[in-house]
């Protein structure tokens, strides 16, 4: 009889935990969706709100991209983290959801620059900042809330569902955008259809708010409040008290900084590398990333659960170390897979087509060259030269060396190389799941309940927003810098000496140069993590 | 182990301090060579956002490590 009662109570506990996970994850997923649609539709948003000929608007566009990503998120973490430790987790991450949903919905309704002028970019900029603020508050709340509901010994498993939401949010954003674009057509989508994914957010957020409203407060927070043990000033306690500050620093330097760069490299830099360094065609490159992410996503849960058994530290550190050691060979392999210089052209299949058309005051000459290679790879190069009909303007452009064609290169890989590329990206996604799967459980366990929301949110958002968020910017910059004469990259030199490749000729970009930033940050993080982080899974009872 | 942790405490602190002049000098060199808006934005982000976070956290962390604060970690 006693056994039966225990089983019933265990079943109820699991079912209650599942409800908590589902409700929390859906909300967090929607927040990521909201955050990503802005980034994914950045080009259209830029055309609608941030015209290039207006320098202030263009500057706002840059700031909107970066500020929301890394300046505002840590502020959101501090603001909402404090609130969550003072009034409770449930209401705080309900507020972040409403702010995120409201801002996203509002972006979908703002008239463009042509209608309301400078107000358009200014309002969009403000709303984007609100999005960053809300995201900064959401993650810590969701992770804390789930962890405080989870049974001891299973926190890695249960919190790993929250860890899948960032990837699934990206999927949802891409899925909704592609569906709407497909249904309305490219022209209508660019005109007004892009607003639909933003407006749709209100529906998703409405459902999620309804679900979250019905949830109860975290049992640990309730107990702590009942005992009068809540913190009077979570910010001061988190960052002024030495014992907590040193844990914040170790969480940042030994875990989230390395995790952030590994995450951004595997999920975002890989796409940028495929499109810009390898010139892989737009749809194919997106498919490569999407499939790799889809196959890799369950591993967040695998490594989260495994961290309950063998500890968080070794899984995260192994992820960082393997990433550091293998990024060079993986990216070199990706580059070689799409490198046309290593393939033999089937000359008789090469075609060149040239078209000339007058559009407004310009003559546009488009030359399309198509090549096929013996391994099945196809290459399409489109050169578009715009020449003004006005002779004086034409002479002026020629004098300034501005009469150059826009060149678009597209490499389409055959099936076998396409699968190989998926495999190479998948390996990186696995590193992401190793470092990211257990990190929520690791962060919640190193801070006491009274300041947990505040303390864990800041290192998470600095690690991911600042260290990780800057991967595209710094890596692109490093690739550009590699064109300078006398440039030397130790990573590329090492790979070239092992593989027998001849280095990149002077004046040409070194495609592997961008990896130096994530490798450096992840290496330092690995050393700090190995030396100073404990592998022990901590008890999270109310202190 | 605690001696290694303390030794590395010195390394982190030196890295935290050393990064400041390195970054500023590199920024000045690059902006002077090409004072484009792109350059200004990039280096502003690095100097205003990234560098202070790295320096402050490495220096503070290094001092804590040197003082033996991380000798016993829960």
Interface residues (C-beta under 8 A of the other chain):
Chain A: X55 X59 X62 X66 X70 X71 X242 X245 X246 X249 X250 X252 X253 X446 X462 X466 X470 X473 X474 X477 X527 X528 X531 X532 X533 X534 X536 X538
Chain B: X4 X5 X8 X12 X37 X41 X42 X45 X46 X49 X50 X53 X57 X58 X60 X61 X64 X65 X69 X70 X73 X74
